Amino acid sequence: MSEEFMKILAILKKEKCKRIGIFTHQNADPDSIASAIGLNYLLKNMDSSYNINLYASSMSVVSKKLLMVHKSKFKNTLKEELDAIFLCDTNNPLQIGDIDINPLLEKKIPIFIIDHHSHHDFSLQAAQSIILQISSTAEIITSIFMEKNIQIPKDIATILIAGIVFDSRRFIYLSPSTFTRVQFLIDKGGDYNKVLSLLHTPLSESEKIARLKGAMRTKLHREGSNVFALSYVSTFESSVARALIDLGGSCSIVIAEPSKGEFRISMRCRKEFARHYRINLGDIANKIGSKIGGSGGGHETAAGINVPKSYDLPSNKEECMDHILKLFLDETKKD
C-alpha cells in the first residue's frame, strides 16, 4: 500500500498541488472520520506546506465523540479553491451528500481514492486509487503508517482503532491482518479501553421507536430457506435493517421515506446469505442505484442506496417494498 501512496505523493508534487480537500461520505461514521484524520496527518508528515481541509456534509453521533479525542475540524460546505481531491471511505462522489464538488470535477484536478467498499465506476477517473475490500479504510491508513515507519500520535492511533473496531463490528468481519494492525496502534499508545467507551452509545428513544415501528411493519418474503425482511421507516433505516437481521432475517431491506429530496434504502444480510447467492451487497446497491437514477455502495453484508425523490417509486408502501425487492432479486439471479 505504501507504494501506491508514494505514487499519490509523486502526482501531487508533479502537479504542484498544495490546496487539498479530503472528502468523506455523508453521515460519516467513525471509520470515515478516523481515516480522513489519519490521511491528513500522513500527508502533512510528508509535506508540511500542504494546506488541507477536511469535509463531511454530516456525521453520526458516535463520530462526533471521536472529535473529542482529536480536535480536527470538518467543514460541511465547500468554499475553498482546491488543487486536488481525496475521497476517503467512499469511491462515489454522489455519496458525499450536500457538498457539491462538481465544479472541481469539471476542472479536471487530480482525484485520489482511499477506500474499502466495492468498486464504483467513478474510481476509473481517479489519478491513483487504493481500494481494498478489507474490514475498514482505517486499516488501509494504518498499514501506510506501518510500512512507511511513520511515528503516529497517541490520539490518532486511538481513533484509528475506533475506526477499525466500528467497521469490523467489533471484529466480526476481519481481514487477515486486522489484529496485527490494531496491535501496532496499541503499541503506539492507542487507548483500546477508551475506544470501547467512545463507541458505546445507548439507543435513543427515537431509535428504539423506529426499530419497533420497523418490526411492526415488516413484510416477509421466502426464497428457499432464506427469509427477506422488508420494512419502511422515517429515519434510522440502518439501525432497523440491523435489527431485522438480529430478529432472524437472512436479508433485510428498509426504505426511509423522502428526506431532503431523496429516499434512503438500507440493506443488510448474513454472511451465509451472501455466500449462498455469491453476491456483495455493495455491488448490488451500486447496480440498483445506477438503474434508478441514484447511487449506492457498501460492503459484502451491508450497503445503502440514495434515490432522488424525482424517481417514481410506488407511493403505496407495500408496492414500493415489492418493487425494490424485485430489483434486488433480479440482480441476485443474474449469472
C-alpha positions in Angstrom: 0.0 0.0 0.0 2.9 2.4 0.7 3.9 2.1 -3.0 0.5 3.4 -4.1 0.7 6.1 -1.5 4.1 7.2 -2.8 2.6 7.4 -6.3 0.0 9.7 -5.0 2.6 11.9 -3.4 4.5 11.9 -6.7 1.5 13.1 -8.6 0.8 15.9 -6.0 4.4 17.1 -6.5 4.3 16.9 -10.3 1.0 18.8 -10.5 2.2 21.3 -7.8 -0.9 20.6 -5.7 -0.8 22.4 -2.3 -4.5 23.1 -1.6 -6.0 19.7 -0.8 -9.5 18.6 0.2 -10.3 15.3 1.9 -13.9 14.4 1.5 -15.8 11.5 3.1 -19.4 10.2 2.8 -22.5 11.8 4.3 -23.5 10.7 7.8 -19.8 10.0 8.3 -19.1 7.0 10.6 -16.1 6.5 12.9 -14.1 4.7 10.1 -14.5 7.6 7.7 -13.7 10.3 10.3 -10.7 8.4 11.6 -9.4 7.6 8.1 -9.7 11.2 7.0 -7.8 12.5 10.1 -5.2 9.8 9.7 -4.7 10.6 6.0 -4.4 14.3 6.8 -1.6 13.5 9.2 0.2 11.3 6.7 0.1 14.0 4.0 1.3 16.7 6.4 4.1 14.4 7.6 5.3 14.1 4.0 5.0 17.8 3.2 4.2 20.4 5.8 3.4 23.0 3.2 0.1 21.3 2.2 -3.0 23.3 3.0 -5.5 20.6 3.8 -9.3 20.9 4.6 -11.5 18.0 5.8 -15.1 17.8 4.6 -18.2 15.9 5.8 -21.7 17.0 5.0 -22.9 15.3 8.1 -21.6 12.8 10.7 -23.0 10.4 13.2 -23.3 11.0 16.9 -20.5 8.4 17.6 -18.2 10.1 15.1 -18.7 13.5 16.9 -17.4 11.8 20.0 -14.2 10.9 18.2 -13.5 14.6 17.7 -13.2 14.9 21.5 -10.1 12.7 21.2 -8.6 14.5 18.2 -10.0 18.0 17.6 -10.0 18.1 13.8 -12.4 20.5 12.1 -14.6 19.1 9.4 -16.4 21.6 7.1 -19.9 20.9 5.7 -19.7 23.4 2.8 -17.1 23.9 0.1 -15.9 27.5 -0.3 -12.2 27.0 -0.9 -10.3 26.6 -4.2 -8.6 23.2 -4.3 -5.8 21.7 -6.4 -6.6 18.1 -5.6 -9.4 15.9 -4.1 -9.2 12.8 -1.9 -12.3 10.7 -1.5 -11.8 8.8 1.8 -14.0 5.8 2.7 -16.0 6.2 -0.4 -15.3 5.9 -4.1 -18.5 7.5 -5.4 -18.8 11.3 -5.2 -22.6 11.0 -5.1 -22.2 9.6 -1.6 -20.6 12.9 -0.3 -24.1 14.3 0.2 -24.9 18.0 0.1 -21.3 19.2 -0.6 -21.2 20.0 -4.4 -17.8 19.1 -5.8 -19.0 19.1 -9.4 -17.3 22.4 -10.2 -14.0 20.9 -9.0 -14.6 17.7 -11.1 -15.2 19.8 -14.2 -11.8 21.5 -13.7 -10.2 18.0 -14.1 -8.0 18.4 -11.0 -6.3 15.2 -9.7 -8.7 12.9 -7.8 -7.4 10.2 -5.4 -9.4 7.5 -3.7 -8.6 5.6 -0.5 -11.5 3.2 0.3 -12.5 -0.3 1.2 -16.0 -0.5 -0.3 -17.0 -2.3 -3.5 -15.7 -0.6 -6.7 -17.7 2.2 -8.3 -17.2 3.2 -12.0 -16.1 6.6 -10.8 -12.8 5.1 -9.5 -11.7 4.8 -13.1 -11.4 8.6 -13.2 -9.0 8.7 -10.3 -5.4 9.6 -10.9 -4.5 7.0 -8.3 -6.5 4.7 -6.0 -6.0 2.5 -3.0 -9.2 0.4 -2.9 -9.0 -2.8 -0.9 -12.1 -4.8 0.3 -10.9 -5.3 3.8 -12.6 -4.6 7.1 -12.1 -0.8 7.1 -10.4 2.2 5.5 -8.7 2.9 8.8 -6.9 -0.4 8.3 -5.5 0.9 5.0 -4.3 4.2 6.6 -2.8 2.2 9.5 -0.9 0.0 7.0 0.7 3.0 5.4 1.9 4.2 8.9 3.4 0.7 9.5 5.0 0.3 6.1 6.5 3.8 6.0 7.5 3.6 9.7 5.9 7.0 10.4 5.6 8.0 14.0 1.9 8.1 15.0 0.5 10.4 17.7 -1.4 8.5 20.5 -4.7 10.3 19.8 -4.6 9.4 16.1 -3.7 5.8 17.0 -6.8 5.8 19.3 -9.2 7.0 16.7 -7.8 4.6 14.0 -8.5 1.8 16.4 -12.1 3.1 16.8 -12.5 3.2 13.0 -11.3 -0.5 12.7 -13.4 -1.7 15.7 -16.5 0.1 14.4 -16.4 -1.0 10.8 -15.4 -4.6 11.7 -18.4 -4.7 14.1 -16.1 -5.4 17.0 -14.0 -7.9 15.0 -16.9 -9.9 13.5 -15.7 -9.0 9.9 -11.9 -9.5 9.9 -9.1 -9.1 7.4 -6.1 -11.4 7.7 -4.0 -8.6 9.3 -6.7 -6.8 11.3 -5.3 -7.8 14.7 -1.7 -7.1 13.7 -2.7 -3.5 12.7 -4.7 -3.0 15.9 -1.8 -4.3 18.0 0.5 -1.9 16.2 -1.8 1.0 17.1 -2.0 -0.1 20.7 1.8 -0.4 20.9 2.0 3.2 19.6 -0.2 4.4 22.5 -3.7 3.9 21.2 -6.1 3.5 24.0 -8.4 0.5 23.4 -10.4 0.9 26.6 -11.1 4.5 25.6 -12.3 3.3 22.2 -14.8 0.9 23.8 -16.1 3.8 25.9 -16.4 6.1 22.9 -18.2 3.5 20.7 -20.7 2.7 23.4 -23.8 4.7 22.7 -27.2 3.6 24.1 -30.1 3.7 21.7 -32.0 7.0 21.8 -35.8 6.9 22.4 -36.3 7.9 18.8 -34.1 5.0 17.5 -35.9 2.5 19.8 -39.3 3.6 18.5 -38.0 3.4 14.9 -36.9 -0.1 15.4 -40.2 -1.1 16.9 -42.2 0.5 14.1 -39.9 -1.1 11.6 -40.5 -4.5 13.2 -44.3 -4.0 13.2 -44.4 -3.1 9.5 -42.2 -5.9 8.4 -43.1 -7.9 5.3 -41.6 -11.3 4.8 -40.6 -13.0 1.6 -39.1 -16.5 1.4 -36.7 -17.8 -1.2 -36.0 -21.4 -0.3 -34.5 -21.4 3.3 -33.8 -17.6 3.1 -36.1 -15.1 4.6 -36.2 -11.5 3.3 -37.4 -8.9 5.9 -38.7 -5.7 4.3 -39.9 -2.6 6.1 -40.1 1.2 6.0 -39.5 4.0 8.5 -38.9 7.7 8.5 -35.3 7.5 9.9 -32.8 5.2 11.5 -33.2 2.8 8.5 -29.7 1.3 9.0 -30.5 0.5 12.6 -33.8 -1.0 11.7 -32.1 -3.1 9.0 -29.6 -4.4 11.5 -32.4 -5.2 14.0 -34.3 -7.2 11.4 -31.2 -9.4 10.9 -30.9 -9.9 14.6 -34.5 -10.9 14.7 -33.9 -13.8 12.3 -33.9 -12.3 8.7 -31.4 -13.6 6.2 -31.5 -10.3 4.3 -33.2 -7.0 5.3 -34.2 -4.1 3.1 -35.5 -1.0 4.8 -36.8 2.1 3.0 -36.7 5.6 4.5 -39.4 8.0 3.3 -38.2 11.1 1.3 -36.0 13.4 3.3 -34.1 16.3 1.8 -35.3 15.3 -1.6 -34.3 11.6 -1.6 -35.3 8.1 -0.5 -32.8 6.1 1.5 -32.6 2.3 1.3 -30.5 0.3 3.8 -29.7 -3.3 3.2 -28.1 -5.9 5.5 -27.6 -9.7 5.2 -25.9 -12.6 6.9 -22.6 -13.9 5.6 -24.0 -17.2 4.7 -26.7 -15.5 2.6 -24.0 -13.6 0.7 -22.1 -16.8 0.1 -25.2 -18.7 -0.9 -26.0 -16.1 -3.7 -22.3 -15.4 -4.3 -23.0 -11.7 -4.0 -21.7 -8.5 -2.5 -24.4 -6.2 -1.2 -22.3 -3.2 -2.1 -22.2 -4.3 -5.8 -25.9 -4.9 -5.7 -26.6 -1.5 -4.2 -24.4 0.1 -6.8 -26.2 -1.6 -9.7 -29.7 -0.9 -8.4 -28.7 2.8 -7.6 -27.5 3.3 -11.2 -30.6 1.6 -12.6 -33.0 4.0 -10.8 -31.0 7.2 -11.1 -29.5 7.2 -7.7 -26.2 6.0 -6.1 -25.3 3.0 -3.9 -22.5 1.1 -2.4 -21.2 -0.7 0.6 -19.8 -3.9 1.8 -20.4 -7.6 1.3 -23.1 -7.7 4.0 -24.1 -4.0 4.5 -25.0 -1.4 1.9 -27.1 1.6 1.1 -28.8 3.4 -1.8 -29.8 7.0 -2.1 -32.6 7.6 -4.6 -33.8 11.0 -5.8 -37.3 11.9 -4.9 -37.9 12.6 -8.6 -37.6 8.8 -9.3 -41.1 7.5 -9.5 -41.1 4.9 -6.7 -44.6 3.5 -6.0 -46.4 5.7 -3.4 -48.0 2.6 -1.8 -45.6 1.3 0.8 -46.3 -2.4 0.1 -45.8 -1.9 -3.6 -42.6 0.1 -3.0 -41.1 -2.7 -1.0 -42.1 -5.2 -3.6 -40.5 -3.0 -6.3 -37.2 -2.8 -4.5 -37.2 -6.5 -3.7 -37.8 -7.3 -7.4 -34.8 -5.2 -8.4 -32.7 -6.9 -5.7 -33.8 -10.4 -6.8 -33.2 -9.6 -10.5 -29.6 -8.8 -9.6 -29.0 -11.9 -7.4 -30.3 -14.2 -10.1 -28.0 -13.0 -12.9 -25.2 -15.3 -13.9 
